[in-house]
């Protein structure tokens, strides 16, 4: 057997080597801090924002009310039958991911992905407790002693608190946040709430504290899909090897003859949260976070070389840059057929959702005829049809509706009588934000056309009583008579 062939007891996967990114400052690191603060702030604060919808509705601005099967987003309320709004938003999110990836590479992964955001936060805590890269490496390699135990327990405790806040914030989106918080502390909350918090806390603790880059490399499918979204016009992070090679160490007071700008300082590698060397070219692990650019620019400033040895560029510009030409117009890469198609589709879905949102009615009305029996003949020869009527009132207050029946041309038939089971008159009052069920009777006079025709098309109308802009709607159905 060849010495290069694996033995039966050889491990299938190489053991993970922890990565200890070095602290760096620069415009990309500053951008990541800003985005991290904004996104974490939105996540933790949003459940506590109040929004007045009236006494009959919850006042939480963003609420996934699964118990009542509704979704509240500030002034917008989405019912189960309007799930197409959620589906549309998911489609827009996917198209937006395609758009940004085709234009700028994995900017989502590098700046906005929750795994990246929480990992950045956990690394910040780790650095605060254990020190910068060299100190953390030393602590990792040394045997367990009082210092290592103390710092590790401190770090893990802070990670656990972050995970607990993350899991706690998640459940607040599904019920009234202040009420749930009080119930959590008194032990009156649902077991589902405690279980959800425990699971979210554990996953945040594990993914942000220990798995980190492993989630991006092995668990996330996007690194493998991104290749289909990128082409030679995509602007992504690259090492300009024609300028940096041949690389070599630069000693103080020494002039490097025939050497490239790269002094092999490993700064780009040391700051990378994925533990890769960008000088080896494009790699699946790269999340294009830009920290290697900050690190390299800092070194270039120190040795008096131009910035940009590592930076954003498009593969199509490589030949021009090799020839010494400076590429100025990056918009030619961004505004190209592929990105324009993605943007058109994305904006098209957005416009359609907005139009549908403004055109939707504050009333849902449905009438279903009872099929067994098709009709009932009364003692005096009157033919009765029975229907089940459903009215969904989307207003934040009780609304009274008048029910009527007409022929398809809008004319009332004097031989047709409408009545509501258990009620006097032709009006019903539907509570705010409720679905109302009511049995409805239509009776045709003996020997009338409706009574003697097997099937007659009719319209059932519902009209709001009062209101500044009364709502009116109709549903087409049939009246079943006795064929002569």
C-alpha positions in Angstrom: 0.0 0.0 0.0 1.3 3.5 -0.9 2.4 5.6 2.0 0.1 8.4 0.8 -3.0 6.2 1.0 -5.1 6.7 4.2 -5.1 3.9 6.7 -8.3 2.5 8.2 -7.7 4.4 11.5 -6.9 7.7 9.8 -9.5 10.5 10.7 -11.8 11.4 7.9 -11.6 15.1 8.8 -8.7 17.2 10.1 -9.2 18.5 13.6 -10.2 22.1 13.7 -7.4 24.6 14.5 -8.8 27.6 16.3 -8.5 30.9 14.6 -7.4 34.0 16.6 -7.9 37.1 14.4 -5.7 40.1 15.2 -7.3 43.4 16.1 -7.2 45.9 13.2 -8.5 49.3 12.4 -9.5 50.8 9.1 -12.5 51.9 7.1 -13.7 48.3 6.5 -13.4 47.4 10.2 -15.2 50.6 11.1 -18.0 49.8 8.6 -18.4 46.4 10.2 -18.6 47.9 13.7 -21.3 50.3 12.5 -23.3 47.6 10.7 -23.0 45.3 13.7 -24.2 47.9 16.1 -27.1 48.9 13.9 -28.3 45.3 13.3 -27.9 44.1 16.9 -29.7 47.2 18.0 -32.6 46.5 15.6 -32.8 42.9 16.7 -32.8 43.5 20.5 -34.8 46.7 20.6 -37.6 46.1 18.0 -39.8 43.9 20.2 -40.1 46.8 22.7 -41.3 49.4 20.2 -45.0 50.2 20.8 -47.5 51.0 18.0 -51.1 52.2 18.8 -53.6 50.2 16.9 -56.6 50.8 19.1 -58.0 49.0 22.2 -58.9 45.8 20.3 -55.4 45.1 18.9 -51.9 44.5 20.4 -49.7 47.6 20.7 -46.4 45.8 19.8 -44.9 47.3 16.6 -43.6 44.0 15.3 -45.4 40.9 16.4 -45.8 37.4 15.0 -49.1 36.5 16.6 -49.2 32.7 15.9 -52.0 32.1 18.3 -54.3 34.4 16.2 -52.5 33.7 13.0 -51.6 37.3 12.2 -48.4 39.2 11.6 -48.2 42.9 12.7 -45.5 45.1 11.3 -46.1 48.7 12.5 -49.1 49.9 10.6 -49.3 46.7 8.5 -51.3 43.6 9.4 -51.0 40.4 7.5 -53.6 37.6 7.8 -53.0 33.9 6.9 -54.7 34.2 3.5 -52.3 37.1 2.7 -49.2 35.0 3.1 -48.2 36.0 -0.4 -46.8 39.2 1.1 -44.4 37.1 3.2 -43.6 34.9 0.2 -43.0 38.1 -1.9 -40.6 39.5 0.7 -38.7 36.2 0.8 -38.4 36.2 -3.0 -37.1 39.8 -2.8 -34.6 38.8 -0.2 -33.3 36.0 -2.5 -33.1 38.3 -5.5 -31.4 40.9 -3.4 -28.8 38.3 -2.4 -28.3 37.4 -6.0 -28.0 41.1 -7.0 -25.4 42.0 -4.3 -23.4 38.8 -4.9 -23.2 39.3 -8.6 -22.1 42.9 -8.2 -19.9 42.8 -5.1 -19.2 39.2 -4.2 -20.1 37.9 -0.7 -20.8 41.2 0.9 -23.8 39.7 2.7 -21.5 37.1 4.3 -18.9 39.6 5.3 -21.0 42.3 6.8 -24.7 41.4 7.4 -25.0 37.6 7.9 -26.1 36.8 11.5 -23.3 34.3 11.9 -20.8 37.0 11.0 -22.4 39.6 13.2 -22.6 37.4 16.3 -19.1 35.9 15.7 -17.7 39.5 15.6 -19.4 40.2 18.9 -18.0 37.0 20.5 -14.5 37.7 19.2 -14.7 41.2 20.7 -15.6 39.7 24.1 -12.8 37.1 23.7 -10.3 39.9 22.9 -11.5 42.0 25.8 -11.0 39.1 28.3 -7.9 37.3 26.9 -6.1 40.0 24.9 -5.1 40.3 21.3 -4.0 37.5 18.9 -0.6 36.6 20.5 -2.0 36.5 24.0 -4.9 34.3 22.9 -2.6 31.9 21.1 -0.4 31.7 24.1 -3.4 31.1 26.4 -4.7 28.4 24.1 -1.4 26.5 24.0 -0.6 26.6 27.7 -1.9 23.9 30.0 -4.9 24.5 32.2 -4.0 26.6 35.2 -5.7 29.3 37.3 -5.2 32.0 34.7 -6.6 29.9 31.8 -9.6 28.7 33.9 -10.4 32.2 35.2 -10.3 33.8 31.7 -12.1 30.9 30.0 -14.9 31.0 32.6 -15.2 34.8 32.3 -15.4 34.6 28.5 -17.9 31.7 28.5 -20.1 33.5 31.0 -20.2 36.6 28.8 -20.9 34.5 25.7 -23.7 32.7 27.6 -25.3 36.0 28.6 -25.2 37.2 25.0 -26.7 33.9 23.9 -29.4 34.3 26.6 -30.2 37.8 25.4 -30.4 36.6 21.8 -32.7 33.7 22.6 -34.8 36.0 24.9 -35.1 38.6 22.2 -36.2 36.0 19.7 -39.3 34.8 21.7 -40.3 38.4 22.3 -41.3 38.7 18.7 -44.0 36.1 19.1 -46.0 37.6 22.1 -46.2 40.8 24.1 -42.6 41.5 25.2 -43.2 43.2 28.6 -45.8 40.6 29.6 -43.6 37.7 28.6 -40.5 39.1 30.3 -42.5 39.3 33.6 -43.8 35.8 33.2 -40.3 34.5 32.4 -39.0 35.7 35.8 -42.1 34.5 37.7 -42.1 31.1 36.1 -45.5 31.7 34.5 -44.3 31.6 30.9 -45.2 28.8 28.6 -42.8 25.8 28.5 -42.4 26.5 24.8 -40.9 29.9 25.6 -38.3 28.4 28.0 -37.5 25.7 25.5 -37.1 28.1 22.6 -34.8 30.4 24.7 -32.7 27.4 25.8 -32.3 26.2 22.2 -31.5 29.7 20.8 -29.1 30.4 23.7 -27.2 27.1 23.1 -27.0 27.5 19.4 -25.8 31.1 19.6 -23.2 30.1 22.3 -21.9 27.2 20.1 -22.1 28.8 16.7 -20.6 32.2 17.7 -18.1 30.9 20.3 -16.8 27.6 18.9 -18.0 26.7 15.4 -17.5 30.2 13.9 -15.9 29.7 10.5 -17.0 26.1 10.4 -20.6 27.2 10.0 -19.6 29.2 6.9 -17.5 26.5 5.4 -19.5 23.3 6.1 -23.0 24.3 7.2 -23.9 27.2 4.9 -24.7 26.3 1.3 -24.0 29.8 0.0 -20.2 29.5 -0.6 -20.9 26.7 -3.1 -23.8 28.6 -4.8 -22.0 31.9 -5.1 -19.9 30.7 -8.0 -23.0 30.7 -10.2 -23.7 34.3 -9.2 -20.2 35.7 -9.9 -18.4 36.3 -13.1 -15.4 38.3 -14.3 -17.2 41.6 -13.8 -17.9 40.9 -10.1 -16.0 43.2 -7.8 -14.4 41.1 -5.1 -11.3 41.1 -2.8 -8.1 40.0 -4.5 -4.3 40.1 -4.1 -2.5 41.9 -6.9 0.3 39.4 -7.3 1.8 41.2 -10.3 2.6 44.0 -8.0 3.4 42.1 -4.8 5.6 39.3 -6.2 8.3 38.2 -5.7 7.6 38.7 -2.1 10.3 38.9 0.6 11.1 40.2 4.0 12.1 43.8 4.3 14.6 44.6 7.0 15.1 48.0 8.5 17.5 50.2 6.4 17.5 47.7 3.6 16.5 48.4 0.0 14.9 45.4 -1.6 16.1 45.1 -5.2 13.9 43.2 -7.6 11.3 42.5 -4.9 7.6 43.1 -5.0 5.6 45.3 -2.6 4.6 42.3 -0.5 7.0 41.9 2.5 5.5 38.7 3.6 4.4 40.2 7.0 1.4 37.9 7.2 -0.8 40.8 8.4 -3.6 39.9 5.9 -3.6 36.3 7.3 -3.4 37.3 10.9 -6.6 39.5 10.8 -8.7 37.0 8.7 -11.6 35.6 10.7 -11.7 32.6 8.3 -7.9 31.8 8.7 -7.1 32.0 5.0 -4.3 33.7 3.1 -5.8 36.0 0.4 -2.6 35.8 -1.5 -3.4 32.3 -2.5 -6.3 33.6 -4.7 -10.0 33.2 -4.4 -11.1 30.6 -1.9 -14.4 29.1 -0.8 -13.8 30.3 2.7 -13.4 34.0 1.9 -16.3 36.1 3.1 -15.0 39.3 1.6 -15.1 41.2 4.9 -12.3 43.6 3.9 -10.2 43.2 7.0 -7.2 42.0 5.0 -7.4 45.2 3.0 -7.2 47.3 6.2 -4.3 45.3 7.4 -2.3 45.5 4.1 -3.0 49.2 3.7 -1.6 49.8 7.2 1.6 48.0 6.3 1.9 49.8 3.0 1.6 53.1 4.8 4.4 52.1 7.1 6.8 51.1 4.4 5.9 53.9 2.0 4.3 51.9 -0.7 1.0 52.7 -2.4 -2.2 51.2 -0.9 -4.3 48.6 -2.7 -1.9 45.6 -2.8 -5.0 43.8 -1.5 -8.2 45.4 -2.5 -11.5 45.2 -4.4 -11.2 44.6 -8.1 -12.8 42.8 -11.0 -11.1 40.0 -12.8 -11.8 41.7 -16.1 -9.6 44.6 -15.1 -6.6 42.4 -14.3 -4.9 42.8 -17.7 -5.3 46.6 -17.6 -3.9 46.8 -14.1 -1.0 44.6 -15.0 -0.2 47.1 -17.7 -0.1 49.9 -15.1 -3.4 51.5 -16.0 -5.6 52.7 -13.1 -9.2 51.5 -13.3 -11.5 54.4 -12.3 -15.0 53.5 -13.5 -16.3 50.7 -11.3 -19.9 51.4 -12.3 -19.3 49.6 -15.6 -19.0 46.4 -13.6 -22.0 47.1 -11.3 -24.4 48.3 -14.1 -24.3 45.3 -16.5 -27.0 43.1 -17.9 -26.9 40.5 -15.2 -27.3 42.9 -12.3 -29.8 45.0 -14.2 -32.0 41.9 -14.7 -31.7 41.1 -11.0 -32.6 44.7 -10.1 -35.5 44.7 -12.4 -36.9 41.5 -11.0 -36.3 42.7 -7.4 -37.9 46.1 -8.0 -40.8 44.5 -9.9 -41.7 42.3 -6.9 -41.4 45.2 -4.6 -43.7 47.4 -6.7 -46.2 44.6 -7.0 -46.3 44.1 -3.2 -46.8 47.8 -2.6 -49.6 48.0 -5.2 -51.2 44.9 -3.7 -50.9 46.4 -0.2 -52.7 49.5 -1.1 -55.4 47.8 -3.2 -56.3 45.2 -0.6 -59.7 45.5 1.0 -60.3 46.0 4.7 -63.0 43.3 4.4 -63.0 39.7 3.3 -66.4 38.2 2.4 -67.2 34.6 1.5 -70.5 32.8 1.0 -70.7 29.0 0.7 -74.1 27.3 -0.2 -75.0 24.2 1.8 -75.1 21.2 -0.5 -77.0 18.7 1.7 -79.9 19.3 0.9 -79.7 21.7 -2.1 -82.9 23.3 -1.0 -85.8 22.9 1.4 -89.4 23.2 0.5 -91.5 24.9 3.1 -95.2 24.0 3.8 -96.5 26.9 1.8 -94.3 25.9 -1.3 -91.5 28.4 -0.5 -88.1 27.2 -1.6 -85.3 27.9 1.0 -81.6 27.8 0.3 -79.1 27.8 3.2 -75.7 29.4 3.1 -72.7 29.8 5.4 -71.5 33.4 5.3 -68.0 34.5 6.6 -67.0 38.1 7.1 -63.5 39.1 8.2 -63.4 42.6 9.6 -59.8 44.0 9.3 -60.7 47.3 10.9 -59.4 48.0 14.4 -63.0 48.7 15.6 -66.4 46.9 15.4 -68.2 47.4 12.1 -71.8 46.9 11.2 -72.6 45.4 7.8 -75.8 45.2 5.8 -76.4 42.0 3.8 -78.5 41.9 0.6 -79.1 39.7 -2.5 -79.5 40.7 -6.1 -79.5 39.2 -9.6 -76.1 39.4 -11.5 -77.3 42.7 -13.1 -77.6 44.3 -9.7 -81.4 44.3 -9.5 -83.3 43.2 -6.4 -85.8 40.3 -7.0 -89.1 41.0 -5.1 -89.8 37.3 -4.9 -86.5 36.6 -3.0 -86.3 37.1 0.8 -83.1 37.2 2.8 -82.9 36.4 6.6 -80.1 35.8 9.1 -80.3 32.9 11.5 -81.0 34.1 15.1 -81.1 37.8 14.2 -83.7 40.4 13.3 -83.1 42.4 10.2 -80.4 42.3 7.6 -77.4 43.7 9.5 -74.6 42.0 11.5 -72.0 43.6 13.7 -68.5 42.1 13.3 -66.0 42.6 16.2 -62.7 44.3 15.4 -60.1 42.1 13.7 -62.3 39.1 13.8 -63.7 36.4 11.5 -67.5 36.2 11.8 -69.5 33.2 10.8 -73.3 33.5 10.2 -75.9 31.2 8.6 -78.0 32.9 5.9 -81.3 31.9 4.4 -82.7 32.9 1.0 -86.3 32.1 0.3 -88.1 32.2 -3.1 -91.8 32.7 -3.3 -93.9 29.7 -4.6 -94.1 29.4 -8.4 -91.7 32.3 -8.9 -88.9 32.0 -11.5 -86.3 31.3 -8.8 -88.4 28.6 -7.2 -89.1 26.8 -10.5 -85.6 27.0 -12.0 -83.0 24.4 -11.1 -80.1 26.9 -10.8 -80.1 30.7 -10.8 -77.1 32.9 -10.5 -77.3 35.5 -7.7 -75.0 37.9 -5.9 -74.8 38.3 -2.1 -73.7 41.8 -1.1 -72.1 43.1 2.1 -72.0 46.8 2.7 -70.6 48.7 5.7 -73.1 50.8 7.5 -71.7 54.3 8.1 -68.0 55.2 8.0 -66.3 57.9 6.0 -65.6 55.6 3.1 -68.1 52.6 3.4 -66.8 49.3 2.1 -69.0 47.2 -0.2 -68.3 43.8 -1.7 -70.2 40.9 -3.3 -69.8 37.2 -3.9 -71.5 35.3 -6.7 -73.3 32.1 -5.9 -76.4 30.1 -7.0 -79.9 29.6 -5.9 -81.3 26.1 -6.3 -84.9 25.8 -7.1 -87.3 22.9 -8.0 -87.3 22.3 -11.7 -90.9 21.8 -13.0 
